Amino acid sequence: MASSLIRQYWAIPEGTECHRKAYITTLLGAGIGLSAGGYSITFFPSSSHMENVARVGRYTFTVAAVGAMFSLASCISSHVREKPDDPLNYFIGGCAGGLTLGARTHSYGTAATGCMCMGIAAALLKMGQLEGWEMFAERKM
């Protein structure tokens, strides 16, 4: 499912259909957050079931919000700047996602670090996509 969502995301031209891109990244973020929350309650269970449910919800909604902010910021940035395939748009989106994470944790340090790390990672992802980089090389046998 994740691979089909990623293919749908890349099929949409940059700077268009921001609502669809936001929906896709929110779904991906919610899935990642749900998985992280599941691991959290599996390895570090709480004494209360409600605390476990709340922890999974915190993980899920936080990562879904980061995904939505990334997508909206990068899409709107490409639309406003009129440079749809510029890696700077993805840096701006990654930075917005990092700032969202910092706001959730109430930490300026987390916001600044998240902004830089997520922004650089997103810009590198876009550069790789534009230049045809491969995440995993194909087997040559």
C-alpha positions as CSV (number, residue, x, y, z in Angstrom):
1,M,0.0,0.0,0.0
2,A,2.8,2.4,0.9
3,S,4.5,1.9,-2.5
4,S,1.2,2.7,-4.4
5,L,0.7,5.8,-2.3
6,I,4.3,6.9,-3.1
7,R,3.8,6.3,-6.8
8,Q,0.6,8.3,-6.7
9,Y,2.4,11.1,-4.9
10,W,5.2,11.3,-7.5
11,A,2.6,11.0,-10.4
12,I,1.0,14.4,-9.4
13,P,2.8,17.3,-11.0
14,E,4.5,19.6,-8.5
15,G,2.5,22.7,-7.5
16,T,-0.8,21.2,-8.6
17,E,-3.5,19.3,-6.6
18,C,-2.0,20.2,-3.2
19,H,-5.0,18.7,-1.5
20,R,-4.3,15.2,-3.0
21,K,-0.7,15.4,-2.1
22,A,-1.6,16.4,1.5
23,Y,-4.0,13.5,1.7
24,I,-1.4,11.0,0.5
25,T,1.3,12.2,2.9
26,T,-1.1,12.4,5.8
27,L,-2.0,8.7,5.1
28,L,1.6,7.8,4.9
29,G,2.4,9.7,8.1
30,A,-0.5,8.1,9.9
31,G,0.7,4.6,8.9
32,I,4.2,5.3,10.1
33,G,2.9,6.8,13.3
34,L,0.6,3.9,13.9
35,S,3.6,1.5,13.4
36,A,5.8,3.5,15.7
37,G,3.1,3.6,18.3
38,G,2.6,-0.1,18.0
39,Y,6.3,-0.7,18.6
40,S,6.2,1.7,21.5
41,I,3.5,-0.1,23.4
42,T,4.9,-3.5,22.5
43,F,8.3,-2.8,23.9
44,F,7.4,-0.3,26.6
45,P,3.9,-1.2,27.8
46,S,2.0,1.0,30.2
47,S,0.0,-0.3,33.1
48,S,-3.2,1.1,31.7
49,H,-4.8,0.2,28.3
50,M,-6.0,3.7,27.9
51,E,-2.5,5.1,28.3
52,N,-1.4,2.7,25.5
53,V,-4.2,3.9,23.3
54,A,-3.3,7.6,24.0
55,R,0.3,6.9,23.2
56,V,-0.5,5.3,19.9
57,G,-2.8,8.3,19.1
58,R,0.0,10.8,19.9
59,Y,2.4,9.0,17.6
60,T,-0.2,8.6,14.9
61,F,-1.5,12.2,14.9
62,T,1.9,13.8,15.3
63,V,3.5,12.0,12.3
64,A,0.3,12.5,10.2
65,A,0.5,16.3,11.0
66,V,4.2,16.4,10.0
67,G,3.3,14.7,6.7
68,A,0.5,17.0,6.0
69,M,2.6,20.1,6.8
70,F,5.4,18.8,4.6
71,S,3.2,18.3,1.6
72,L,1.2,21.5,1.9
73,A,4.3,23.7,2.4
74,S,6.2,22.1,-0.4
75,C,3.2,22.2,-2.8
76,I,2.2,25.8,-2.0
77,S,5.9,26.9,-2.1
78,S,6.3,25.4,-5.6
79,H,3.0,27.1,-6.7
80,V,3.9,30.5,-5.3
81,R,7.5,30.5,-6.4
82,E,6.5,29.2,-9.9
83,K,9.4,26.8,-9.8
84,P,7.8,23.4,-9.5
85,D,10.8,21.1,-9.6
86,D,13.1,23.0,-7.4
87,P,14.6,21.1,-4.4
88,L,14.2,24.3,-2.3
89,N,10.5,23.7,-2.2
90,Y,11.1,20.3,-0.6
91,F,13.5,21.9,1.8
92,I,10.8,24.4,2.8
93,G,8.3,21.5,3.2
94,G,10.8,19.5,5.3
95,C,11.5,22.5,7.4
96,A,7.7,23.0,8.0
97,G,7.4,19.4,9.0
98,G,10.3,19.8,11.5
99,L,8.8,23.0,12.9
100,T,5.5,21.1,13.4
101,L,7.4,18.4,15.3
102,G,9.0,21.1,17.4
103,A,5.6,22.7,18.2
104,R,4.3,19.3,19.2
105,T,7.1,18.7,21.6
106,H,7.2,22.4,22.8
107,S,10.9,22.6,22.1
108,Y,12.8,25.2,20.1
109,G,15.8,22.8,19.8
110,T,13.7,20.1,18.4
111,A,12.1,22.5,16.0
112,A,15.4,23.9,14.7
113,T,17.0,20.4,14.4
114,G,13.9,19.0,12.8
115,C,13.7,21.8,10.4
116,M,17.3,21.4,9.2
117,C,17.4,17.6,9.2
118,M,14.0,17.1,7.5
119,G,14.6,20.0,5.1
120,I,18.0,18.6,4.0
121,A,16.6,15.1,3.7
122,A,13.6,16.2,1.6
123,A,15.8,18.4,-0.6
124,L,18.2,15.4,-1.2
125,L,15.2,13.2,-1.9
126,K,13.9,15.7,-4.6
127,M,17.4,16.0,-6.1
128,G,17.7,12.3,-6.3
129,Q,14.3,12.0,-7.9
130,L,15.2,14.7,-10.5
131,E,18.6,13.2,-11.3
132,G,17.5,9.5,-11.3
133,W,19.3,8.3,-8.2
134,E,18.4,4.9,-7.0
135,M,17.8,4.1,-3.4
136,F,18.8,0.4,-3.9
137,A,20.8,-0.6,-6.9
138,E,19.4,-3.2,-9.3
139,R,21.1,-6.6,-9.3
140,K,23.3,-7.1,-12.3
141,M,23.2,-10.8,-12.5
